[in-house]
């Protein structure tokens, strides 16, 4: 499925889909209303495996409204390998809520060697697509941005992560 907001999902797209990955971490709206919208979609399309990328601040609303046998909650800071594992295992995956969401917050672990890096939503999108093997041109056309912008976001993210 393409990169779209919850409102942009069409009935035809959903009828053809077996998997929906929704990155709710960058949503600026009210968490409850966004979760309620997805709840209504989940109740209509029970055959779809729903994977939600949520921030720790959205955790309680996500558990309350989105948890069901066909949904998986992953942390927005989850390694990409965990997302791939979740997608490959489909609805048979036993871990419905990521351990990263249920464990103590990173800043509470007292790991002084850990340095927090905050990337913008655009930088995260670009890096995720690059990690999936997409090229700069493909990402630019998908996100409707120029190649120069995508390249700058990639370089900025790489500098921050270095």
C-alpha positions as CSV (number, residue, x, y, z in Angstrom):
1,X,0.0,0.0,0.0
2,X,1.2,3.5,-0.7
3,X,2.1,6.1,1.9
4,X,-1.2,7.7,2.9
5,X,-3.0,9.2,5.8
6,X,-5.9,7.3,7.4
7,X,-8.4,9.5,5.6
8,X,-6.8,8.8,2.2
9,X,-7.3,5.0,2.5
10,X,-10.0,4.0,0.0
11,X,-12.3,1.1,0.3
12,X,-10.8,-0.4,-2.8
13,X,-7.3,-0.2,-1.4
14,X,-8.4,-1.8,1.8
15,X,-10.3,-4.6,0.1
16,X,-7.2,-5.5,-1.9
17,X,-4.8,-5.3,1.1
18,X,-3.6,-8.1,3.4
19,X,-1.4,-5.8,5.4
20,X,-1.6,-2.1,6.5
21,X,1.4,-0.4,8.2
22,X,0.4,2.8,9.8
23,X,3.0,5.2,11.2
24,X,1.1,7.1,13.9
25,X,4.3,8.5,15.5
26,X,4.3,11.6,13.3
27,X,0.6,12.4,13.6
28,X,0.0,15.8,15.1
29,X,-3.8,15.3,15.6
30,X,-5.5,14.2,18.7
31,X,-4.3,10.7,19.4
32,X,-7.8,9.5,20.5
33,X,-9.5,10.6,17.3
34,X,-6.8,9.1,15.1
35,X,-7.0,5.8,17.0
36,X,-10.8,5.9,16.8
37,X,-10.7,6.3,13.0
38,X,-8.4,3.3,12.7
39,X,-10.6,1.3,15.1
40,X,-13.5,1.8,12.7
41,X,-11.4,0.6,9.8
42,X,-10.2,-2.5,11.8
43,X,-13.8,-3.4,12.6
44,X,-14.7,-3.3,8.9
45,X,-11.7,-5.1,7.6
46,X,-10.9,-8.0,10.0
47,X,-8.9,-10.0,7.4
48,X,-6.2,-7.3,7.2
49,X,-3.1,-7.5,9.4
50,X,-2.7,-4.1,11.0
51,X,0.7,-2.9,12.1
52,X,0.8,0.4,14.0
53,X,4.0,2.3,14.7
54,X,3.2,4.3,17.8
55,X,5.2,6.6,20.2
56,X,5.2,6.0,23.9
57,X,2.9,9.0,24.4
58,X,0.2,7.2,22.2
59,X,0.6,3.9,23.9
60,X,-2.5,3.9,26.2
61,X,-4.9,5.1,23.5
62,X,-3.4,2.6,21.0
63,X,-3.8,-0.3,23.4
64,X,-7.3,0.7,24.3
65,X,-8.6,1.2,20.8
66,X,-6.3,-0.6,18.4
67,X,-5.5,-3.9,20.0
68,X,-7.3,-6.9,18.5
69,X,-6.2,-10.3,17.1
70,X,-5.3,-8.8,13.8
71,X,-3.3,-5.8,15.1
72,X,0.3,-5.4,16.2
73,X,1.7,-2.4,18.1
74,X,5.3,-1.5,17.5
75,X,7.4,1.3,18.9
76,X,8.2,4.2,16.6
77,X,11.9,3.7,17.6
78,X,11.8,0.0,16.8
79,X,14.7,-1.4,14.7
80,X,13.6,-2.0,11.1
81,X,14.4,-5.7,11.6
82,X,11.5,-6.0,14.0
83,X,9.1,-4.5,11.6
84,X,10.3,-6.9,8.9
85,X,9.9,-9.8,11.3
86,X,6.4,-8.7,12.2
87,X,5.4,-8.3,8.5
88,X,6.8,-11.8,7.6
89,X,5.1,-13.6,10.5
90,X,1.8,-12.0,9.7
91,X,-1.2,-12.6,11.9
92,X,0.5,-15.6,13.5
93,X,3.0,-13.4,15.4
94,X,2.6,-14.0,19.2
95,X,4.0,-10.7,20.3
96,X,1.2,-8.2,19.7
97,X,2.8,-5.4,21.6
98,X,6.4,-4.5,21.2
99,X,8.6,-5.0,24.2
100,X,10.0,-1.6,23.5
101,X,6.6,-0.1,24.4
102,X,6.1,-2.0,27.5
103,X,9.7,-1.8,28.9
104,X,10.9,1.2,31.0
105,X,11.6,4.4,29.0
106,X,15.1,4.7,27.5
107,X,15.9,7.6,29.7
108,X,15.1,5.6,32.8
109,X,17.6,2.8,32.0
110,X,20.6,4.9,33.2
111,X,22.7,3.9,30.2
112,X,25.0,6.9,30.0
113,X,26.6,5.7,26.8
114,X,23.3,6.1,25.0
115,X,23.0,9.5,23.1
116,X,19.5,10.4,22.1
117,X,19.1,11.4,18.4
118,X,15.9,13.0,17.3
119,X,15.1,12.9,13.6
120,X,12.3,14.8,11.9
121,X,9.3,12.9,10.5
122,X,10.6,13.6,7.0
123,X,14.1,12.3,7.8
124,X,12.6,9.1,9.3
125,X,10.4,8.5,6.2
126,X,13.3,9.0,3.9
127,X,15.6,6.7,5.9
128,X,12.9,4.0,6.1
129,X,12.4,4.0,2.4
130,X,16.1,4.0,1.7
131,X,16.4,1.0,4.1
132,X,13.8,-0.8,2.0
133,X,16.0,-0.4,-1.0
134,X,14.3,2.6,-2.6
135,X,16.3,5.1,-4.6
136,X,16.3,8.9,-4.2
137,X,14.3,9.4,-7.3
138,X,11.6,6.9,-6.3
139,X,11.3,8.4,-2.8
140,X,11.1,11.9,-4.3
141,X,8.2,10.9,-6.6
142,X,6.4,9.0,-3.8
143,X,6.7,11.9,-1.3
144,X,6.1,14.5,-4.0
145,X,9.3,16.3,-3.2
146,X,12.4,17.2,-5.2
147,X,15.4,15.0,-5.5
148,X,17.5,17.7,-3.9
149,X,15.1,17.9,-0.8
150,X,15.2,14.1,-0.4
151,X,19.0,14.1,-0.7
152,X,19.3,16.9,1.9
153,X,17.0,15.1,4.3
154,X,19.1,11.9,3.9
155,X,22.3,13.7,4.5
156,X,21.0,15.6,7.5
157,X,19.7,12.4,9.1
158,X,23.0,10.6,8.4
159,X,24.9,13.5,10.0
160,X,22.7,13.4,13.1
161,X,23.1,9.6,13.4
162,X,26.9,9.7,13.0
